[in-house]
């Protein structure tokens, strides 16, 4: 496992919900990252944001780690969930909230 893979693996396992994103949860630097942050904030799930713009190794390494070409990438309990489109579709269908519930992560809101 490369150094980047080890660091990514540690991040993914460091908290129940981890979002690899461009920017920070407080200041997303792309619309797709911003959408996922909004969804996670809406459902009230605490999460860790990892800013890939601060570390080129992580930015490239996360794509290989998940075998997914785009950022943001959402991980729940160490498992890759998807990017912006998948997260948004799961949220709108109520599947994201169901996933959190199945993993023992409480949510405050369901889709309106």
Biopython code that builds the backbone (N, CA, C, O; Angstrom):
import numpy as np
from Bio.PDB.StructureBuilder import StructureBuilder

atoms = [
    (1, "UNK", "N", (0.849, -1.181, 0.000)),
    (1, "UNK", "CA", (0.000, 0.000, 0.000)),
    (1, "UNK", "C", (0.894, 1.244, 0.000)),
    (1, "UNK", "O", (1.839, 1.335, 0.784)),
    (2, "UNK", "N", (0.594, 2.181, -0.869)),
    (2, "UNK", "CA", (1.398, 3.397, -0.940)),
    (2, "UNK", "C", (1.123, 4.287, 0.265)),
    (2, "UNK", "O", (0.158, 4.080, 1.001)),
    (3, "UNK", "N", (1.986, 5.276, 0.452)),
    (3, "UNK", "CA", (1.812, 6.225, 1.548)),
    (3, "UNK", "C", (0.453, 6.925, 1.437)),
    (3, "UNK", "O", (-0.252, 7.082, 2.434)),
    (4, "UNK", "N", (0.092, 7.343, 0.219)),
    (4, "UNK", "CA", (-1.194, 8.012, 0.009)),
    (4, "UNK", "C", (-2.344, 7.064, 0.358)),
    (4, "UNK", "O", (-3.310, 7.471, 1.003)),
    (5, "UNK", "N", (-2.244, 5.814, -0.063)),
    (5, "UNK", "CA", (-3.299, 4.837, 0.246)),
    (5, "UNK", "C", (-3.429, 4.630, 1.749)),
    (5, "UNK", "O", (-4.539, 4.529, 2.271)),
    (6, "UNK", "N", (-2.305, 4.568, 2.439)),
    (6, "UNK", "CA", (-2.324, 4.392, 3.890)),
    (6, "UNK", "C", (-3.002, 5.587, 4.545)),
    (6, "UNK", "O", (-3.832, 5.418, 5.439)),
    (7, "UNK", "N", (-2.656, 6.782, 4.110)),
    (7, "UNK", "CA", (-3.258, 7.997, 4.671)),
    (7, "UNK", "C", (-4.760, 8.052, 4.387)),
    (7, "UNK", "O", (-5.550, 8.405, 5.263)),
    (8, "UNK", "N", (-5.147, 7.700, 3.155)),
    (8, "UNK", "CA", (-6.569, 7.683, 2.783)),
    (8, "UNK", "C", (-7.313, 6.655, 3.630)),
    (8, "UNK", "O", (-8.390, 6.932, 4.159)),
    (9, "UNK", "N", (-6.731, 5.476, 3.750)),
    (9, "UNK", "CA", (-7.338, 4.407, 4.548)),
    (9, "UNK", "C", (-7.550, 4.866, 5.994)),
    (9, "UNK", "O", (-8.597, 4.603, 6.585)),
    (10, "UNK", "N", (-6.560, 5.549, 6.555)),
    (10, "UNK", "CA", (-6.681, 6.065, 7.919)),
    (10, "UNK", "C", (-7.789, 7.112, 8.018)),
    (10, "UNK", "O", (-8.539, 7.130, 8.994)),
    (11, "UNK", "N", (-7.896, 7.983, 7.015)),
    (11, "UNK", "CA", (-8.962, 9.003, 7.011)),
    (11, "UNK", "C", (-10.335, 8.353, 6.946)),
    (11, "UNK", "O", (-11.244, 8.720, 7.692)),
    (12, "UNK", "N", (-10.477, 7.382, 6.046)),
    (12, "UNK", "CA", (-11.770, 6.715, 5.841)),
    (12, "UNK", "C", (-12.234, 6.023, 7.122)),
    (12, "UNK", "O", (-13.431, 5.951, 7.403)),
    (13, "UNK", "N", (-11.280, 5.521, 7.886)),
    (13, "UNK", "CA", (-11.615, 4.796, 9.110)),
    (13, "UNK", "C", (-11.639, 5.704, 10.345)),
    (13, "UNK", "O", (-11.974, 5.249, 11.438)),
    (14, "UNK", "N", (-11.286, 6.984, 10.178)),
    (14, "UNK", "CA", (-11.159, 7.888, 11.325)),
    (14, "UNK", "C", (-12.507, 8.355, 11.865)),
    (14, "UNK", "O", (-12.600, 8.753, 13.026)),
    (15, "UNK", "N", (-13.529, 8.313, 11.056)),
    (15, "UNK", "CA", (-14.851, 8.791, 11.469)),
    (15, "UNK", "C", (-15.902, 8.018, 10.678)),
    (15, "UNK", "O", (-15.606, 7.444, 9.630)),
    (16, "UNK", "N", (-17.143, 8.009, 11.197)),
    (16, "UNK", "CA", (-18.208, 7.245, 10.544)),
    (16, "UNK", "C", (-18.505, 7.756, 9.136)),
    (16, "UNK", "O", (-18.753, 6.965, 8.226)),
    (17, "UNK", "N", (-18.479, 9.088, 8.955)),
    (17, "UNK", "CA", (-18.800, 9.680, 7.656)),
    (17, "UNK", "C", (-17.648, 10.598, 7.261)),
    (17, "UNK", "O", (-17.309, 11.539, 7.979)),
    (18, "UNK", "N", (-17.049, 10.304, 6.101)),
    (18, "UNK", "CA", (-15.918, 11.090, 5.605)),
    (18, "UNK", "C", (-16.207, 11.498, 4.167)),
    (18, "UNK", "O", (-16.621, 10.683, 3.343)),
    (19, "UNK", "N", (-15.979, 12.780, 3.885)),
    (19, "UNK", "CA", (-16.187, 13.310, 2.544)),
    (19, "UNK", "C", (-14.875, 13.862, 2.008)),
    (19, "UNK", "O", (-14.340, 14.837, 2.534)),
    (20, "UNK", "N", (-14.364, 13.234, 0.961)),
    (20, "UNK", "CA", (-13.203, 13.782, 0.247)),
    (20, "UNK", "C", (-13.767, 14.796, -0.731)),
    (20, "UNK", "O", (-14.576, 14.455, -1.594)),
    (21, "UNK", "N", (-13.340, 16.043, -0.594)),
    (21, "UNK", "CA", (-13.987, 17.131, -1.319)),
    (21, "UNK", "C", (-12.974, 18.190, -1.719)),
    (21, "UNK", "O", (-11.835, 18.202, -1.251)),
    (22, "UNK", "N", (-13.421, 19.082, -2.601)),
    (22, "UNK", "CA", (-12.629, 20.250, -2.961)),
    (22, "UNK", "C", (-13.065, 21.382, -2.043)),
    (22, "UNK", "O", (-14.206, 21.839, -2.101)),
    (23, "UNK", "N", (-12.142, 21.828, -1.196)),
    (23, "UNK", "CA", (-12.457, 22.840, -0.207)),
    (23, "UNK", "C", (-12.764, 22.195, 1.131)),
    (23, "UNK", "O", (-12.397, 21.048, 1.384)),
    (24, "UNK", "N", (-13.448, 22.955, 1.989)),
    (24, "UNK", "CA", (-13.792, 22.481, 3.323)),
    (24, "UNK", "C", (-15.312, 22.507, 3.488)),
    (24, "UNK", "O", (-16.004, 23.148, 2.698)),
    (25, "UNK", "N", (-15.839, 21.820, 4.502)),
    (25, "UNK", "CA", (-17.289, 21.881, 4.720)),
    (25, "UNK", "C", (-17.785, 23.322, 4.911)),
    (25, "UNK", "O", (-18.906, 23.649, 4.521)),
    (26, "UNK", "N", (-16.963, 24.167, 5.501)),
    (26, "UNK", "CA", (-17.349, 25.554, 5.711)),
    (26, "UNK", "C", (-17.220, 26.395, 4.444)),
    (26, "UNK", "O", (-17.909, 27.403, 4.286)),
    (27, "UNK", "N", (-16.327, 25.972, 3.540)),
    (27, "UNK", "CA", (-16.073, 26.752, 2.324)),
    (27, "UNK", "C", (-15.774, 25.814, 1.149)),
    (27, "UNK", "O", (-14.624, 25.698, 0.724)),
    (28, "UNK", "N", (-16.819, 25.137, 0.621)),
    (28, "UNK", "CA", (-16.606, 24.248, -0.532)),
    (28, "UNK", "C", (-16.080, 25.040, -1.730)),
    (28, "UNK", "O", (-16.502, 26.171, -1.972)),
    (29, "UNK", "N", (-15.162, 24.436, -2.471)),
    (29, "UNK", "CA", (-14.544, 25.109, -3.609)),
    (29, "UNK", "C", (-15.075, 24.613, -4.948)),
    (29, "UNK", "O", (-14.537, 24.973, -5.995)),
    (30, "UNK", "N", (-16.112, 23.801, -4.930)),
    (30, "UNK", "CA", (-16.783, 23.424, -6.173)),
    (30, "UNK", "C", (-18.240, 23.111, -5.858)),
    (30, "UNK", "O", (-18.580, 22.736, -4.736)),
    (31, "UNK", "N", (-19.081, 23.269, -6.849)),
    (31, "UNK", "CA", (-20.517, 23.086, -6.652)),
    (31, "UNK", "C", (-20.895, 21.676, -6.239)),
    (31, "UNK", "O", (-21.808, 21.487, -5.434)),
    (32, "UNK", "N", (-20.205, 20.687, -6.779)),
    (32, "UNK", "CA", (-20.539, 19.295, -6.458)),
    (32, "UNK", "C", (-20.225, 18.988, -4.994)),
    (32, "UNK", "O", (-21.020, 18.359, -4.296)),
    (33, "UNK", "N", (-19.048, 19.444, -4.540)),
    (33, "UNK", "CA", (-18.698, 19.264, -3.127)),
    (33, "UNK", "C", (-19.710, 20.000, -2.259)),
    (33, "UNK", "O", (-20.143, 19.484, -1.229)),
    (34, "UNK", "N", (-20.087, 21.207, -2.675)),
    (34, "UNK", "CA", (-21.052, 22.005, -1.928)),
    (34, "UNK", "C", (-22.401, 21.309, -1.792)),
    (34, "UNK", "O", (-23.033, 21.379, -0.738)),
    (35, "UNK", "N", (-22.847, 20.634, -2.860)),
    (35, "UNK", "CA", (-24.130, 19.926, -2.813)),
    (35, "UNK", "C", (-24.108, 18.800, -1.784)),
    (35, "UNK", "O", (-25.062, 18.624, -1.026)),
    (36, "UNK", "N", (-23.015, 18.040, -1.762)),
    (36, "UNK", "CA", (-22.929, 16.922, -0.816)),
    (36, "UNK", "C", (-22.864, 17.457, 0.615)),
    (36, "UNK", "O", (-23.484, 16.888, 1.514)),
    (37, "UNK", "N", (-22.120, 18.547, 0.837)),
    (37, "UNK", "CA", (-22.062, 19.174, 2.161)),
    (37, "UNK", "C", (-23.471, 19.600, 2.595)),
    (37, "UNK", "O", (-23.866, 19.372, 3.738)),
    (38, "UNK", "N", (-24.222, 20.216, 1.682)),
    (38, "UNK", "CA", (-25.587, 20.650, 1.996)),
    (38, "UNK", "C", (-26.471, 19.469, 2.391)),
    (38, "UNK", "O", (-27.245, 19.562, 3.343)),
    (39, "UNK", "N", (-26.356, 18.375, 1.669)),
    (39, "UNK", "CA", (-27.161, 17.182, 1.965)),
    (39, "UNK", "C", (-26.800, 16.643, 3.350)),
    (39, "UNK", "O", (-27.685, 16.349, 4.154)),
    (40, "UNK", "N", (-25.505, 16.515, 3.625)),
    (40, "UNK", "CA", (-25.077, 15.976, 4.916)),
    (40, "UNK", "C", (-25.494, 16.899, 6.059)),
    (40, "UNK", "O", (-25.919, 16.435, 7.117)),
    (41, "UNK", "N", (-25.371, 18.201, 5.840)),
    (41, "UNK", "CA", (-25.808, 19.157, 6.862)),
    (41, "UNK", "C", (-27.324, 19.086, 7.059)),
    (41, "UNK", "O", (-27.811, 19.176, 8.186)),
    (42, "UNK", "N", (-28.058, 18.926, 5.972)),
    (42, "UNK", "CA", (-29.521, 18.861, 6.043)),
    (42, "UNK", "C", (-29.985, 17.671, 6.873)),
    (42, "UNK", "O", (-30.878, 17.795, 7.712)),
    (43, "UNK", "N", (-29.369, 16.519, 6.631)),
    (43, "UNK", "CA", (-29.781, 15.330, 7.388)),
    (43, "UNK", "C", (-29.157, 15.321, 8.785)),
    (43, "UNK", "O", (-29.499, 14.479, 9.615)),
    (44, "UNK", "N", (-28.243, 16.257, 9.041)),
    (44, "UNK", "CA", (-27.692, 16.422, 10.379)),
    (44, "UNK", "C", (-26.677, 15.373, 10.782)),
    (44, "UNK", "O", (-26.543, 15.054, 11.964)),
    (45, "UNK", "N", (-25.963, 14.836, 9.808)),
    (45, "UNK", "CA", (-24.971, 13.810, 10.093)),
    (45, "UNK", "C", (-23.600, 14.477, 10.288)),
    (45, "UNK", "O", (-23.139, 15.208, 9.411)),
    (46, "UNK", "N", (-22.956, 14.231, 11.422)),
    (46, "UNK", "CA", (-21.599, 14.771, 11.573)),
    (46, "UNK", "C", (-20.660, 14.061, 10.604)),
    (46, "UNK", "O", (-20.735, 12.845, 10.432)),
    (47, "UNK", "N", (-19.779, 14.829, 9.975)),
    (47, "UNK", "CA", (-18.858, 14.225, 9.018)),
    (47, "UNK", "C", (-17.532, 14.972, 9.016)),
    (47, "UNK", "O", (-17.434, 16.114, 9.463)),
    (48, "UNK", "N", (-16.535, 14.300, 8.506)),
    (48, "UNK", "CA", (-15.213, 14.901, 8.362)),
    (48, "UNK", "C", (-14.997, 15.214, 6.895)),
    (48, "UNK", "O", (-15.180, 14.347, 6.040)),
    (49, "UNK", "N", (-14.612, 16.442, 6.596)),
    (49, "UNK", "CA", (-14.259, 16.827, 5.242)),
    (49, "UNK", "C", (-12.757, 16.775, 5.064)),
    (49, "UNK", "O", (-12.008, 17.291, 5.893)),
    (50, "UNK", "N", (-12.316, 16.152, 3.982)),
    (50, "UNK", "CA", (-10.898, 16.109, 3.652)),
    (50, "UNK", "C", (-10.707, 16.909, 2.370)),
    (50, "UNK", "O", (-11.221, 16.537, 1.314)),
    (51, "UNK", "N", (-9.968, 18.006, 2.467)),
    (51, "UNK", "CA", (-9.754, 18.909, 1.339)),
    (51, "UNK", "C", (-8.662, 18.361, 0.427)),
    (51, "UNK", "O", (-7.480, 18.397, 0.771)),
    (52, "UNK", "N", (-9.065, 17.849, -0.745)),
    (52, "UNK", "CA", (-8.089, 17.259, -1.671)),
    (52, "UNK", "C", (-7.244, 18.333, -2.367)),
    (52, "UNK", "O", (-6.205, 18.022, -2.948)),
    (53, "UNK", "N", (-7.688, 19.590, -2.308)),
    (53, "UNK", "CA", (-6.921, 20.661, -2.957)),
    (53, "UNK", "C", (-5.641, 20.970, -2.189)),
    (53, "UNK", "O", (-4.718, 21.573, -2.738)),
    (54, "UNK", "N", (-5.579, 20.563, -0.925)),
    (54, "UNK", "CA", (-4.393, 20.816, -0.106)),
    (54, "UNK", "C", (-3.312, 19.763, -0.291)),
    (54, "UNK", "O", (-2.184, 19.956, 0.163)),
    (55, "UNK", "N", (-3.629, 18.661, -0.943)),
    (55, "UNK", "CA", (-2.672, 17.554, -1.022)),
    (55, "UNK", "C", (-2.857, 16.802, -2.345)),
    (55, "UNK", "O", (-3.809, 16.041, -2.515)),
    (56, "UNK", "N", (-1.941, 17.029, -3.263)),
    (56, "UNK", "CA", (-2.030, 16.420, -4.593)),
    (56, "UNK", "C", (-2.001, 14.891, -4.519)),
    (56, "UNK", "O", (-2.680, 14.218, -5.294)),
    (57, "UNK", "N", (-1.213, 14.339, -3.584)),
    (57, "UNK", "CA", (-1.149, 12.875, -3.446)),
    (57, "UNK", "C", (-2.520, 12.303, -3.078)),
    (57, "UNK", "O", (-2.948, 11.289, -3.630)),
    (58, "UNK", "N", (-3.194, 12.959, -2.148)),
    (58, "UNK", "CA", (-4.526, 12.498, -1.745)),
    (58, "UNK", "C", (-5.510, 12.711, -2.894)),
    (58, "UNK", "O", (-6.364, 11.861, -3.150)),
    (59, "UNK", "N", (-5.390, 13.841, -3.583)),
    (59, "UNK", "CA", (-6.308, 14.153, -4.686)),
    (59, "UNK", "C", (-6.265, 13.077, -5.768)),
    (59, "UNK", "O", (-7.306, 12.651, -6.268)),
    (60, "UNK", "N", (-5.078, 12.648, -6.122)),
    (60, "UNK", "CA", (-4.950, 11.597, -7.136)),
    (60, "UNK", "C", (-5.160, 10.211, -6.527)),
    (60, "UNK", "O", (-5.746, 9.327, -7.152)),
    (61, "UNK", "N", (-4.674, 10.036, -5.305)),
    (61, "UNK", "CA", (-4.742, 8.724, -4.658)),
    (61, "UNK", "C", (-6.153, 8.267, -4.374)),
    (61, "UNK", "O", (-6.443, 7.073, -4.450)),
    (62, "UNK", "N", (-7.055, 9.213, -4.042)),
    (62, "UNK", "CA", (-8.429, 8.830, -3.706)),
    (62, "UNK", "C", (-9.141, 8.247, -4.922)),
    (62, "UNK", "O", (-10.012, 7.388, -4.784)),
    (63, "UNK", "N", (-8.771, 8.712, -6.107)),
    (63, "UNK", "CA", (-9.398, 8.186, -7.328)),
    (63, "UNK", "C", (-9.020, 6.722, -7.545)),
    (63, "UNK", "O", (-9.850, 5.912, -7.959)),
    (64, "UNK", "N", (-7.759, 6.393, -7.260)),
    (64, "UNK", "CA", (-7.310, 5.010, -7.390)),
    (64, "UNK", "C", (-7.868, 4.158, -6.246)),
    (64, "UNK", "O", (-8.253, 3.006, -6.449)),
    (65, "UNK", "N", (-7.906, 4.736, -5.053)),
    (65, "UNK", "CA", (-8.382, 4.022, -3.857)),
    (65, "UNK", "C", (-9.801, 3.506, -4.063)),
    (65, "UNK", "O", (-10.109, 2.363, -3.723)),
    (66, "UNK", "N", (-10.662, 4.354, -4.620)),
    (66, "UNK", "CA", (-12.069, 3.988, -4.792)),
    (66, "UNK", "C", (-12.389, 3.449, -6.183)),
    (66, "UNK", "O", (-13.466, 2.903, -6.420)),
    (67, "UNK", "N", (-11.426, 3.612, -7.104)),
    (67, "UNK", "CA", (-11.666, 3.303, -8.509)),
    (67, "UNK", "C", (-12.836, 4.143, -9.028)),
    (67, "UNK", "O", (-13.682, 3.656, -9.778)),
    (68, "UNK", "N", (-12.865, 5.406, -8.619)),
    (68, "UNK", "CA", (-13.912, 6.362, -8.990)),
    (68, "UNK", "C", (-13.204, 7.625, -9.458)),
    (68, "UNK", "O", (-12.360, 8.147, -8.730)),
    (69, "UNK", "N", (-13.517, 8.138, -10.654)),
    (69, "UNK", "CA", (-12.693, 9.189, -11.249)),
    (69, "UNK", "C", (-12.934, 10.611, -10.751)),
    (69, "UNK", "O", (-12.141, 11.503, -11.052)),
    (70, "UNK", "N", (-14.002, 10.844, -10.001)),
    (70, "UNK", "CA", (-14.343, 12.221, -9.660)),
    (70, "UNK", "C", (-14.368, 12.467, -8.153)),
    (70, "UNK", "O", (-14.424, 11.539, -7.345)),
    (71, "UNK", "N", (-14.324, 13.734, -7.814)),
    (71, "UNK", "CA", (-14.415, 14.203, -6.439)),
    (71, "UNK", "C", (-15.594, 15.157, -6.416)),
    (71, "UNK", "O", (-15.728, 15.954, -7.345)),
    (72, "UNK", "N", (-16.448, 15.124, -5.417)),
    (72, "UNK", "CA", (-16.306, 14.530, -4.088)),
    (72, "UNK", "C", (-16.575, 13.027, -4.057)),
    (72, "UNK", "O", (-17.159, 12.446, -4.972)),
    (73, "UNK", "N", (-16.116, 12.425, -2.950)),
    (73, "UNK", "CA", (-16.372, 11.012, -2.690)),
    (73, "UNK", "C", (-16.804, 10.862, -1.235)),
    (73, "UNK", "O", (-16.142, 11.355, -0.322)),
    (74, "UNK", "N", (-17.917, 10.178, -1.040)),
    (74, "UNK", "CA", (-18.479, 9.997, 0.290)),
    (74, "UNK", "C", (-18.235, 8.570, 0.775)),
    (74, "UNK", "O", (-18.477, 7.601, 0.055)),
    (75, "UNK", "N", (-17.749, 8.464, 2.013)),
    (75, "UNK", "CA", (-17.521, 7.171, 2.660)),
    (75, "UNK", "C", (-18.338, 7.110, 3.942)),
    (75, "UNK", "O", (-18.368, 8.065, 4.718)),
    (76, "UNK", "N", (-18.998, 5.980, 4.157)),
    (76, "UNK", "CA", (-19.772, 5.761, 5.376)),
    (76, "UNK", "C", (-19.272, 4.467, 6.014)),
    (76, "UNK", "O", (-19.303, 3.403, 5.397)),
    (77, "UNK", "N", (-18.817, 4.576, 7.243)),
    (77, "UNK", "CA", (-18.270, 3.427, 7.988)),
    (77, "UNK", "C", (-17.214, 2.688, 7.153)),
    (77, "UNK", "O", (-17.177, 1.458, 7.121)),
    (78, "UNK", "N", (-16.365, 3.460, 6.487)),
    (78, "UNK", "CA", (-15.268, 2.876, 5.729)),
    (78, "UNK", "C", (-15.621, 2.393, 4.343)),
    (78, "UNK", "O", (-14.740, 1.939, 3.612)),
    (79, "UNK", "N", (-16.894, 2.475, 3.952)),
    (79, "UNK", "CA", (-17.320, 1.997, 2.632)),
    (79, "UNK", "C", (-17.611, 3.168, 1.703)),
    (79, "UNK", "O", (-18.236, 4.151, 2.102)),
    (80, "UNK", "N", (-17.150, 3.052, 0.461)),
    (80, "UNK", "CA", (-17.393, 4.074, -0.554)),
    (80, "UNK", "C", (-18.867, 4.059, -0.937)),
    (80, "UNK", "O", (-19.414, 3.015, -1.292)),
    (81, "UNK", "N", (-19.506, 5.226, -0.861)),
    (81, "UNK", "CA", (-20.921, 5.343, -1.237)),
    (81, "UNK", "C", (-21.050, 5.847, -2.660)),
    (81, "UNK", "O", (-21.769, 5.252, -3.463)),
    (82, "UNK", "N", (-20.360, 6.945, -2.989)),
    (82, "UNK", "CA", (-20.428, 7.490, -4.335)),
    (82, "UNK", "C", (-20.042, 8.951, -4.351)),
    (82, "UNK", "O", (-19.565, 9.506, -3.361)),
    (83, "UNK", "N", (-20.260, 9.553, -5.500)),
    (83, "UNK", "CA", (-19.969, 10.962, -5.688)),
    (83, "UNK", "C", (-21.220, 11.796, -5.511)),
    (83, "UNK", "O", (-22.173, 11.368, -4.859)),
    (84, "UNK", "N", (-21.219, 12.974, -6.084)),
    (84, "UNK", "CA", (-22.318, 13.919, -5.904)),
    (84, "UNK", "C", (-23.634, 13.378, -6.448)),
    (84, "UNK", "O", (-24.639, 13.387, -5.737)),
    (85, "UNK", "N", (-23.649, 12.914, -7.677)),
    (85, "UNK", "CA", (-24.898, 12.461, -8.298)),
    (85, "UNK", "C", (-25.523, 11.300, -7.529)),
    (85, "UNK", "O", (-26.725, 11.299, -7.261)),
    (86, "UNK", "N", (-24.708, 10.321, -7.178)),
    (86, "UNK", "CA", (-25.222, 9.151, -6.456)),
    (86, "UNK", "C", (-25.726, 9.568, -5.081)),
    (86, "UNK", "O", (-26.793, 9.129, -4.651)),
    (87, "UNK", "N", (-24.961, 10.418, -4.386)),
    (87, "UNK", "CA", (-25.376, 10.884, -3.060)),
    (87, "UNK", "C", (-26.698, 11.640, -3.143)),
    (87, "UNK", "O", (-27.592, 11.430, -2.323)),
    (88, "UNK", "N", (-26.821, 12.529, -4.147)),
    (88, "UNK", "CA", (-28.046, 13.315, -4.301)),
    (88, "UNK", "C", (-29.242, 12.408, -4.618)),
    (88, "UNK", "O", (-30.316, 12.571, -4.040)),
    (89, "UNK", "N", (-29.054, 11.458, -5.533)),
    (89, "UNK", "CA", (-30.146, 10.548, -5.893)),
    (89, "UNK", "C", (-30.556, 9.680, -4.706)),
    (89, "UNK", "O", (-31.745, 9.452, -4.485)),
    (90, "UNK", "N", (-29.578, 9.198, -3.944)),
    (90, "UNK", "CA", (-29.889, 8.393, -2.759)),
    (90, "UNK", "C", (-30.652, 9.228, -1.735)),
    (90, "UNK", "O", (-31.606, 8.747, -1.123)),
    (91, "UNK", "N", (-30.232, 10.483, -1.551)),
    (91, "UNK", "CA", (-30.896, 11.377, -0.602)),
    (91, "UNK", "C", (-32.342, 11.611, -1.012)),
    (91, "UNK", "O", (-33.251, 11.509, -0.188)),
    (92, "UNK", "N", (-32.556, 11.927, -2.296)),
    (92, "UNK", "CA", (-33.904, 12.232, -2.783)),
    (92, "UNK", "C", (-34.830, 11.024, -2.665)),
    (92, "UNK", "O", (-36.034, 11.180, -2.462)),
    (93, "UNK", "N", (-34.278, 9.833, -2.790)),
    (93, "UNK", "CA", (-35.074, 8.605, -2.690)),
    (93, "UNK", "C", (-35.213, 8.123, -1.247)),
    (93, "UNK", "O", (-35.926, 7.154, -0.985)),
    (94, "UNK", "N", (-34.539, 8.791, -0.309)),
    (94, "UNK", "CA", (-34.560, 8.357, 1.080)),
    (94, "UNK", "C", (-33.581, 7.242, 1.384)),
    (94, "UNK", "O", (-33.520, 6.762, 2.516)),
    (95, "UNK", "N", (-32.810, 6.820, 0.384)),
    (95, "UNK", "CA", (-31.886, 5.701, 0.556)),
    (95, "UNK", "C", (-30.656, 6.091, 1.377)),
    (95, "UNK", "O", (-30.103, 5.258, 2.095)),
    (96, "UNK", "N", (-30.227, 7.345, 1.274)),
    (96, "UNK", "CA", (-29.052, 7.784, 2.028)),
    (96, "UNK", "C", (-29.372, 7.772, 3.525)),
    (96, "UNK", "O", (-28.581, 7.291, 4.337)),
    (97, "UNK", "N", (-30.541, 8.306, 3.875)),
    (97, "UNK", "CA", (-30.952, 8.321, 5.269)),
    (97, "UNK", "C", (-31.100, 6.885, 5.788)),
    (97, "UNK", "O", (-30.750, 6.593, 6.931)),
    (98, "UNK", "N", (-31.618, 6.002, 4.944)),
    (98, "UNK", "CA", (-31.768, 4.593, 5.309)),
    (98, "UNK", "C", (-30.396, 3.954, 5.533)),
    (98, "UNK", "O", (-30.217, 3.179, 6.472)),
    (99, "UNK", "N", (-29.427, 4.280, 4.670)),
    (99, "UNK", "CA", (-28.068, 3.755, 4.823)),
    (99, "UNK", "C", (-27.480, 4.201, 6.158)),
    (99, "UNK", "O", (-26.897, 3.396, 6.883)),
    (100, "UNK", "N", (-27.635, 5.485, 6.481)),
    (100, "UNK", "CA", (-27.125, 5.980, 7.757)),
    (100, "UNK", "C", (-27.782, 5.230, 8.916)),
    (100, "UNK", "O", (-27.106, 4.835, 9.866)),
    (101, "UNK", "N", (-29.094, 5.036, 8.839)),
    (101, "UNK", "CA", (-29.817, 4.336, 9.906)),
    (101, "UNK", "C", (-29.317, 2.901, 10.051)),
    (101, "UNK", "O", (-29.125, 2.416, 11.166)),
    (102, "UNK", "N", (-29.107, 2.222, 8.919)),
    (102, "UNK", "CA", (-28.625, 0.838, 8.945)),
    (102, "UNK", "C", (-27.234, 0.745, 9.554)),
    (102, "UNK", "O", (-26.887, -0.260, 10.175)),
    (103, "UNK", "N", (-26.437, 1.797, 9.375)),
    (103, "UNK", "CA", (-25.063, 1.815, 9.897)),
    (103, "UNK", "C", (-25.007, 2.369, 11.318)),
    (103, "UNK", "O", (-23.932, 2.500, 11.902)),
    (104, "UNK", "N", (-26.188, 2.696, 11.872)),
    (104, "UNK", "CA", (-26.231, 3.183, 13.238)),
    (104, "UNK", "C", (-25.867, 4.649, 13.402)),
    (104, "UNK", "O", (-25.451, 5.078, 14.478)),
    (105, "UNK", "N", (-26.026, 5.418, 12.323)),
    (105, "UNK", "CA", (-25.723, 6.842, 12.356)),
    (105, "UNK", "C", (-27.039, 7.617, 12.358)),
    (105, "UNK", "O", (-27.775, 7.586, 11.372)),
    (106, "UNK", "N", (-27.345, 8.313, 13.460)),
    (106, "UNK", "CA", (-28.639, 9.017, 13.536)),
    (106, "UNK", "C", (-28.720, 10.192, 12.566)),
    (106, "UNK", "O", (-27.738, 10.899, 12.341)),
    (107, "UNK", "N", (-29.914, 10.387, 11.997)),
    (107, "UNK", "CA", (-30.162, 11.527, 11.114)),
    (107, "UNK", "C", (-31.253, 12.389, 11.722)),
    (107, "UNK", "O", (-32.137, 11.891, 12.420)),
    (108, "UNK", "N", (-31.185, 13.694, 11.451)),
    (108, "UNK", "CA", (-32.170, 14.633, 11.976)),
    (108, "UNK", "C", (-33.333, 14.836, 11.020)),
    (108, "UNK", "O", (-34.466, 15.039, 11.456)),
    (109, "UNK", "N", (-33.064, 14.784, 9.714)),
    (109, "UNK", "CA", (-34.080, 15.114, 8.719)),
    (109, "UNK", "C", (-34.193, 13.992, 7.702)),
    (109, "UNK", "O", (-33.218, 13.304, 7.400)),
    (110, "UNK", "N", (-35.386, 13.822, 7.185)),
    (110, "UNK", "CA", (-35.579, 12.959, 6.025)),
    (110, "UNK", "C", (-35.863, 13.875, 4.843)),
    (110, "UNK", "O", (-36.115, 15.064, 5.035)),
    (111, "UNK", "N", (-35.829, 13.355, 3.653)),
    (111, "UNK", "CA", (-36.079, 14.180, 2.460)),
    (111, "UNK", "C", (-37.488, 14.748, 2.511)),
    (111, "UNK", "O", (-38.435, 14.069, 2.909)),
    (112, "UNK", "N", (-37.609, 15.993, 2.106)),
    (112, "UNK", "CA", (-38.930, 16.663, 2.136)),
    (112, "UNK", "C", (-39.723, 16.325, 0.897)),
    (112, "UNK", "O", (-40.852, 16.790, 0.740)),
]
sb = StructureBuilder()
sb.init_structure("model")
sb.init_model(0)
sb.init_chain("A")
sb.init_seg("    ")
for serial, (resi, resn, name, xyz) in enumerate(atoms, 1):
    if name == "N":
        sb.init_residue(resn, " ", resi, " ")
    sb.init_atom(name, np.array(xyz, "f"), 0.0, 1.0, " ", f" {name:<3s}", serial, name[0])
structure = sb.get_structure()
